[in-house]
Amino acid sequence: MSAELFSIRMHSSLAGSHLSGAERLGDRRALSALAASLVERALAHERGEADQIRVTVERLDPGALLTGCLPGLMTLRVPDHRQGRQAAAELLRGAGVAPEAISSALSWLLEGPSPEGGNLRGAMLIDAVSGERLEPDRRRGVRVSRMDLAPSLAEELGRALASFDLDNAHVREALVLAGKVLAAPGVVAELCWSDDPSYTAGYVASSGGGYQRLTHLKALGDPRGGRAFFLRPEGLDLPALLAFLEKTPMLFTGLGPLAHPVDWRG
Ligand code: AMP
């Protein structure tokens, strides 16, 4: 990537509700192709065709760019989403999240984390001890932005994931997002499952465990999904955390280790 750096973000909605979003980084030459692919994606979402699409392009200060390595990835096979959620709870406990915080996150995700019971555009922020919700806007959540794979890594990651039959947009983008979340000050762990009705896998990410993918975290056909970022309450600087997640540009230049799938044995 050249010295020029732009953030390009897409947000689409249908009948006033969030449909999809995506964030990329690119140089001047990459912008129009990136914009076209993001618009196509908003029009081809499995939950419907967007009736409003916003694409935002912003020049960034290349001097502010951070680089890092993606987290390691491991797939844990579970027979169904009930066992997947039990496994997620155990992984979160192992990462240092208190049981109250785990049950709070799971119930918000099951009910739908927005005040109307729907999906958020962004993530919930949850106190990893008390389970309290900490994000300033509960209708929107916190959207992690301004991150991408370095162009030189995109192909290498695709090849590595393909050898595990995992080279899809869900995994690629979630690895990048989890990589930035784990680099953020005060984050203990993340829990995610998609809002795409046909995608039932999800993950727990933590600095000790990396990206631990669980093959089922929700029932097939369920349109609800979301993300919870668990925060260490001691010394938490919420404005600094929000600035990092939303504004600091981060490019991933190296892969973490990829492990063979194993059956979950709790
Ligand atoms: P997805 O994996 O794209 O289906 O997203 C699942 C859920 O994660 C969405 O419903 C949002 O609540 C949340 N989410 C998606 N993208 C982001 C992001 N960039 N930052 C924070 N939360 C996100």
Boltz pocket constraint, residues with backbone or C-beta under 6 A from the ligand:
constraints:
  - pocket:
      binder: B
      contacts: [[A, 21], [A, 23], [A, 119], [A, 120], [A, 121], [A, 122], [A, 123], [A, 141], [A, 142], [A, 143], [A, 144], [A, 145], [A, 177], [A, 192], [A, 193], [A, 194], [A, 195], [A, 196], [A, 225], [A, 226], [A, 227]]
      max_distance: 6.0
